[in-house]
Amino acid sequence: QVQLAESGGGSVQAGESLRLSCGYTGYTSSWYCMGWFRQVPGKEREGIANIDRDGKITYADSVKGRFTISKDKINNILSLEMNALKPEDTATYYCAARRCSAVTFDYWGQGTQVTVSS
């Protein structure tokens, strides 16, 4: 059974940093592509960072240069380092996983709230 659980959210001031972590169990991480998403109430969920099984990384333009995704295969942790945070980064953040052969992400964490005040 695939399970993901985020942690590390919180409230910060603009310009500060946060690190989100996502512990995952129940599958071999090398088979899966993983990503971070965020959602604001009333808006569509936004994919912000992805890492495939070969380590190829992509970012949304909204976070490029400020956020860094990484995967610790030994401890089964997916991380998102967020720097230079802006009020518009306020959202619920989710980690997700899918078999790289699949189109959609099938496995999701419960989400963690990030609030950035100006």
PyMOL commands that place a pseudoatom at each C-alpha (Angstrom):
pseudoatom trace, name=CA, resn=GLN, resi=1, chain=A, elem=C, hetatm=0, pos=[0.000, 0.000, 0.000]
pseudoatom trace, name=CA, resn=VAL, resi=2, chain=A, elem=C, hetatm=0, pos=[1.463, 3.308, -1.101]
pseudoatom trace, name=CA, resn=GLN, resi=3, chain=A, elem=C, hetatm=0, pos=[1.435, 6.007, 1.540]
pseudoatom trace, name=CA, resn=LEU, resi=4, chain=A, elem=C, hetatm=0, pos=[2.770, 9.551, 1.550]
pseudoatom trace, name=CA, resn=ALA, resi=5, chain=A, elem=C, hetatm=0, pos=[2.824, 12.005, 4.434]
pseudoatom trace, name=CA, resn=GLU, resi=6, chain=A, elem=C, hetatm=0, pos=[3.923, 15.635, 4.287]
pseudoatom trace, name=CA, resn=SER, resi=7, chain=A, elem=C, hetatm=0, pos=[5.383, 17.684, 7.103]
pseudoatom trace, name=CA, resn=GLY, resi=8, chain=A, elem=C, hetatm=0, pos=[7.153, 20.995, 7.572]
pseudoatom trace, name=CA, resn=GLY, resi=9, chain=A, elem=C, hetatm=0, pos=[4.479, 23.523, 6.709]
pseudoatom trace, name=CA, resn=GLY, resi=10, chain=A, elem=C, hetatm=0, pos=[3.946, 26.650, 8.759]
pseudoatom trace, name=CA, resn=SER, resi=11, chain=A, elem=C, hetatm=0, pos=[3.654, 30.428, 8.807]
pseudoatom trace, name=CA, resn=VAL, resi=12, chain=A, elem=C, hetatm=0, pos=[6.561, 32.642, 7.765]
pseudoatom trace, name=CA, resn=GLN, resi=13, chain=A, elem=C, hetatm=0, pos=[7.272, 36.188, 6.649]
pseudoatom trace, name=CA, resn=ALA, resi=14, chain=A, elem=C, hetatm=0, pos=[7.937, 37.069, 3.030]
pseudoatom trace, name=CA, resn=GLY, resi=15, chain=A, elem=C, hetatm=0, pos=[11.547, 36.392, 2.099]
pseudoatom trace, name=CA, resn=GLU, resi=16, chain=A, elem=C, hetatm=0, pos=[11.977, 33.580, 4.580]
pseudoatom trace, name=CA, resn=SER, resi=17, chain=A, elem=C, hetatm=0, pos=[12.457, 29.881, 3.880]
pseudoatom trace, name=CA, resn=LEU, resi=18, chain=A, elem=C, hetatm=0, pos=[10.722, 26.599, 4.658]
pseudoatom trace, name=CA, resn=ARG, resi=19, chain=A, elem=C, hetatm=0, pos=[11.552, 22.981, 3.964]
pseudoatom trace, name=CA, resn=LEU, resi=20, chain=A, elem=C, hetatm=0, pos=[8.772, 20.498, 3.320]
pseudoatom trace, name=CA, resn=SER, resi=21, chain=A, elem=C, hetatm=0, pos=[9.300, 16.773, 3.676]
pseudoatom trace, name=CA, resn=CYS, resi=22, chain=A, elem=C, hetatm=0, pos=[7.276, 13.863, 2.372]
pseudoatom trace, name=CA, resn=GLY, resi=23, chain=A, elem=C, hetatm=0, pos=[7.895, 10.411, 3.767]
pseudoatom trace, name=CA, resn=TYR, resi=24, chain=A, elem=C, hetatm=0, pos=[6.805, 7.629, 1.438]
pseudoatom trace, name=CA, resn=THR, resi=25, chain=A, elem=C, hetatm=0, pos=[6.318, 3.908, 1.925]
pseudoatom trace, name=CA, resn=GLY, resi=26, chain=A, elem=C, hetatm=0, pos=[4.871, 0.944, 0.101]
pseudoatom trace, name=CA, resn=TYR, resi=27, chain=A, elem=C, hetatm=0, pos=[6.739, 1.058, -3.191]
pseudoatom trace, name=CA, resn=THR, resi=28, chain=A, elem=C, hetatm=0, pos=[10.135, 1.144, -4.778]
pseudoatom trace, name=CA, resn=SER, resi=29, chain=A, elem=C, hetatm=0, pos=[10.892, 4.779, -5.428]
pseudoatom trace, name=CA, resn=SER, resi=30, chain=A, elem=C, hetatm=0, pos=[12.880, 4.020, -8.549]
pseudoatom trace, name=CA, resn=TRP, resi=31, chain=A, elem=C, hetatm=0, pos=[9.681, 2.922, -10.276]
pseudoatom trace, name=CA, resn=TYR, resi=32, chain=A, elem=C, hetatm=0, pos=[7.906, 6.147, -9.551]
pseudoatom trace, name=CA, resn=CYS, resi=33, chain=A, elem=C, hetatm=0, pos=[7.902, 9.737, -10.630]
pseudoatom trace, name=CA, resn=MET, resi=34, chain=A, elem=C, hetatm=0, pos=[7.184, 12.141, -7.785]
pseudoatom trace, name=CA, resn=GLY, resi=35, chain=A, elem=C, hetatm=0, pos=[6.136, 15.721, -7.476]
pseudoatom trace, name=CA, resn=TRP, resi=36, chain=A, elem=C, hetatm=0, pos=[4.973, 18.608, -5.340]
pseudoatom trace, name=CA, resn=PHE, resi=37, chain=A, elem=C, hetatm=0, pos=[1.713, 20.383, -5.963]
pseudoatom trace, name=CA, resn=ARG, resi=38, chain=A, elem=C, hetatm=0, pos=[-0.075, 23.240, -4.254]
pseudoatom trace, name=CA, resn=GLN, resi=39, chain=A, elem=C, hetatm=0, pos=[-3.637, 24.437, -4.107]
pseudoatom trace, name=CA, resn=VAL, resi=40, chain=A, elem=C, hetatm=0, pos=[-5.425, 27.561, -2.987]
pseudoatom trace, name=CA, resn=PRO, resi=41, chain=A, elem=C, hetatm=0, pos=[-9.157, 27.312, -2.192]
pseudoatom trace, name=CA, resn=GLY, resi=42, chain=A, elem=C, hetatm=0, pos=[-11.194, 28.057, -5.283]
pseudoatom trace, name=CA, resn=LYS, resi=43, chain=A, elem=C, hetatm=0, pos=[-8.295, 27.498, -7.659]
pseudoatom trace, name=CA, resn=GLU, resi=44, chain=A, elem=C, hetatm=0, pos=[-6.976, 24.497, -9.557]
pseudoatom trace, name=CA, resn=ARG, resi=45, chain=A, elem=C, hetatm=0, pos=[-4.167, 22.430, -8.109]
pseudoatom trace, name=CA, resn=GLU, resi=46, chain=A, elem=C, hetatm=0, pos=[-0.822, 23.583, -9.506]
pseudoatom trace, name=CA, resn=GLY, resi=47, chain=A, elem=C, hetatm=0, pos=[2.100, 21.284, -10.181]
pseudoatom trace, name=CA, resn=ILE, resi=48, chain=A, elem=C, hetatm=0, pos=[5.248, 23.080, -9.056]
pseudoatom trace, name=CA, resn=ALA, resi=49, chain=A, elem=C, hetatm=0, pos=[8.092, 20.553, -9.080]
pseudoatom trace, name=CA, resn=ASN, resi=50, chain=A, elem=C, hetatm=0, pos=[8.657, 17.060, -10.464]
pseudoatom trace, name=CA, resn=ILE, resi=51, chain=A, elem=C, hetatm=0, pos=[11.438, 14.519, -10.276]
pseudoatom trace, name=CA, resn=ASP, resi=52, chain=A, elem=C, hetatm=0, pos=[11.428, 11.383, -12.398]
pseudoatom trace, name=CA, resn=ARG, resi=53, chain=A, elem=C, hetatm=0, pos=[13.024, 8.039, -11.654]
pseudoatom trace, name=CA, resn=ASP, resi=54, chain=A, elem=C, hetatm=0, pos=[16.225, 9.079, -13.459]
pseudoatom trace, name=CA, resn=GLY, resi=55, chain=A, elem=C, hetatm=0, pos=[16.496, 12.258, -11.414]
pseudoatom trace, name=CA, resn=LYS, resi=56, chain=A, elem=C, hetatm=0, pos=[15.339, 14.635, -14.126]
pseudoatom trace, name=CA, resn=ILE, resi=57, chain=A, elem=C, hetatm=0, pos=[13.783, 17.677, -12.481]
pseudoatom trace, name=CA, resn=THR, resi=58, chain=A, elem=C, hetatm=0, pos=[11.322, 20.244, -13.771]
pseudoatom trace, name=CA, resn=TYR, resi=59, chain=A, elem=C, hetatm=0, pos=[9.820, 23.297, -12.096]
pseudoatom trace, name=CA, resn=ALA, resi=60, chain=A, elem=C, hetatm=0, pos=[6.893, 25.586, -12.717]
pseudoatom trace, name=CA, resn=ASP, resi=61, chain=A, elem=C, hetatm=0, pos=[7.929, 29.077, -13.748]
pseudoatom trace, name=CA, resn=SER, resi=62, chain=A, elem=C, hetatm=0, pos=[6.299, 30.444, -10.593]
pseudoatom trace, name=CA, resn=VAL, resi=63, chain=A, elem=C, hetatm=0, pos=[8.879, 28.728, -8.354]
pseudoatom trace, name=CA, resn=LYS, resi=64, chain=A, elem=C, hetatm=0, pos=[11.890, 28.292, -10.622]
pseudoatom trace, name=CA, resn=GLY, resi=65, chain=A, elem=C, hetatm=0, pos=[15.051, 29.600, -8.991]
pseudoatom trace, name=CA, resn=ARG, resi=66, chain=A, elem=C, hetatm=0, pos=[13.479, 29.689, -5.519]
pseudoatom trace, name=CA, resn=PHE, resi=67, chain=A, elem=C, hetatm=0, pos=[12.354, 26.117, -4.833]
pseudoatom trace, name=CA, resn=THR, resi=68, chain=A, elem=C, hetatm=0, pos=[14.430, 22.932, -4.959]
pseudoatom trace, name=CA, resn=ILE, resi=69, chain=A, elem=C, hetatm=0, pos=[13.039, 19.391, -5.065]
pseudoatom trace, name=CA, resn=SER, resi=70, chain=A, elem=C, hetatm=0, pos=[15.153, 16.456, -3.934]
pseudoatom trace, name=CA, resn=LYS, resi=71, chain=A, elem=C, hetatm=0, pos=[14.722, 12.795, -3.117]
pseudoatom trace, name=CA, resn=ASP, resi=72, chain=A, elem=C, hetatm=0, pos=[16.510, 10.794, -0.437]
pseudoatom trace, name=CA, resn=LYS, resi=73, chain=A, elem=C, hetatm=0, pos=[16.225, 7.211, -1.657]
pseudoatom trace, name=CA, resn=ILE, resi=74, chain=A, elem=C, hetatm=0, pos=[17.821, 5.740, 1.449]
pseudoatom trace, name=CA, resn=ASN, resi=75, chain=A, elem=C, hetatm=0, pos=[15.384, 7.292, 3.894]
pseudoatom trace, name=CA, resn=ASN, resi=76, chain=A, elem=C, hetatm=0, pos=[12.452, 7.477, 1.447]
pseudoatom trace, name=CA, resn=ILE, resi=77, chain=A, elem=C, hetatm=0, pos=[11.940, 11.206, 1.799]
pseudoatom trace, name=CA, resn=LEU, resi=78, chain=A, elem=C, hetatm=0, pos=[10.951, 13.668, -0.892]
pseudoatom trace, name=CA, resn=SER, resi=79, chain=A, elem=C, hetatm=0, pos=[11.823, 17.248, 0.040]
pseudoatom trace, name=CA, resn=LEU, resi=80, chain=A, elem=C, hetatm=0, pos=[10.983, 20.720, -1.180]
pseudoatom trace, name=CA, resn=GLU, resi=81, chain=A, elem=C, hetatm=0, pos=[13.291, 23.532, -0.129]
pseudoatom trace, name=CA, resn=MET, resi=82, chain=A, elem=C, hetatm=0, pos=[11.465, 26.839, -0.501]
pseudoatom trace, name=CA, resn=ASN, resi=83, chain=A, elem=C, hetatm=0, pos=[13.444, 30.074, -0.408]
pseudoatom trace, name=CA, resn=ALA, resi=84, chain=A, elem=C, hetatm=0, pos=[12.521, 33.722, -0.901]
pseudoatom trace, name=CA, resn=LEU, resi=85, chain=A, elem=C, hetatm=0, pos=[8.905, 32.926, -0.121]
pseudoatom trace, name=CA, resn=LYS, resi=86, chain=A, elem=C, hetatm=0, pos=[6.210, 35.311, -1.319]
pseudoatom trace, name=CA, resn=PRO, resi=87, chain=A, elem=C, hetatm=0, pos=[2.647, 35.850, -0.101]
pseudoatom trace, name=CA, resn=GLU, resi=88, chain=A, elem=C, hetatm=0, pos=[1.429, 34.277, -3.345]
pseudoatom trace, name=CA, resn=ASP, resi=89, chain=A, elem=C, hetatm=0, pos=[3.125, 31.029, -2.299]
pseudoatom trace, name=CA, resn=THR, resi=90, chain=A, elem=C, hetatm=0, pos=[0.476, 30.650, 0.403]
pseudoatom trace, name=CA, resn=ALA, resi=91, chain=A, elem=C, hetatm=0, pos=[-1.309, 27.343, -0.276]
pseudoatom trace, name=CA, resn=THR, resi=92, chain=A, elem=C, hetatm=0, pos=[-1.769, 23.783, 0.843]
pseudoatom trace, name=CA, resn=TYR, resi=93, chain=A, elem=C, hetatm=0, pos=[1.173, 21.767, -0.446]
pseudoatom trace, name=CA, resn=TYR, resi=94, chain=A, elem=C, hetatm=0, pos=[0.895, 18.115, -1.476]
pseudoatom trace, name=CA, resn=CYS, resi=95, chain=A, elem=C, hetatm=0, pos=[3.396, 15.498, -2.469]
pseudoatom trace, name=CA, resn=ALA, resi=96, chain=A, elem=C, hetatm=0, pos=[2.325, 12.900, -5.014]
pseudoatom trace, name=CA, resn=ALA, resi=97, chain=A, elem=C, hetatm=0, pos=[3.599, 9.831, -6.808]
pseudoatom trace, name=CA, resn=ARG, resi=98, chain=A, elem=C, hetatm=0, pos=[2.778, 7.914, -9.968]
pseudoatom trace, name=CA, resn=ARG, resi=99, chain=A, elem=C, hetatm=0, pos=[4.299, 5.085, -11.929]
pseudoatom trace, name=CA, resn=CYS, resi=100, chain=A, elem=C, hetatm=0, pos=[6.323, 6.859, -14.574]
pseudoatom trace, name=CA, resn=SER, resi=101, chain=A, elem=C, hetatm=0, pos=[4.397, 4.952, -17.250]
pseudoatom trace, name=CA, resn=ALA, resi=102, chain=A, elem=C, hetatm=0, pos=[1.152, 6.491, -15.997]
pseudoatom trace, name=CA, resn=VAL, resi=103, chain=A, elem=C, hetatm=0, pos=[-0.223, 9.868, -16.991]
pseudoatom trace, name=CA, resn=THR, resi=104, chain=A, elem=C, hetatm=0, pos=[-1.831, 10.924, -13.744]
pseudoatom trace, name=CA, resn=PHE, resi=105, chain=A, elem=C, hetatm=0, pos=[-0.601, 10.987, -10.166]
pseudoatom trace, name=CA, resn=ASP, resi=106, chain=A, elem=C, hetatm=0, pos=[-2.410, 8.250, -8.265]
pseudoatom trace, name=CA, resn=TYR, resi=107, chain=A, elem=C, hetatm=0, pos=[-1.009, 8.633, -4.773]
pseudoatom trace, name=CA, resn=TRP, resi=108, chain=A, elem=C, hetatm=0, pos=[-1.274, 11.765, -2.648]
pseudoatom trace, name=CA, resn=GLY, resi=109, chain=A, elem=C, hetatm=0, pos=[-0.359, 12.923, 0.801]
pseudoatom trace, name=CA, resn=GLN, resi=110, chain=A, elem=C, hetatm=0, pos=[-2.808, 14.703, 3.068]
pseudoatom trace, name=CA, resn=GLY, resi=111, chain=A, elem=C, hetatm=0, pos=[-1.286, 18.135, 2.482]
pseudoatom trace, name=CA, resn=THR, resi=112, chain=A, elem=C, hetatm=0, pos=[0.497, 20.671, 4.651]
pseudoatom trace, name=CA, resn=GLN, resi=113, chain=A, elem=C, hetatm=0, pos=[-0.358, 24.358, 4.919]
pseudoatom trace, name=CA, resn=VAL, resi=114, chain=A, elem=C, hetatm=0, pos=[2.143, 27.076, 4.076]
pseudoatom trace, name=CA, resn=THR, resi=115, chain=A, elem=C, hetatm=0, pos=[1.232, 30.661, 4.886]
pseudoatom trace, name=CA, resn=VAL, resi=116, chain=A, elem=C, hetatm=0, pos=[3.452, 33.568, 3.876]
pseudoatom trace, name=CA, resn=SER, resi=117, chain=A, elem=C, hetatm=0, pos=[2.643, 37.005, 5.222]
pseudoatom trace, name=CA, resn=SER, resi=118, chain=A, elem=C, hetatm=0, pos=[3.919, 40.295, 3.849]
for i in range(1, 118): cmd.bond("trace and resi %d" % i, "trace and resi %d" % (i + 1))
show_as sticks, trace
zoom trace
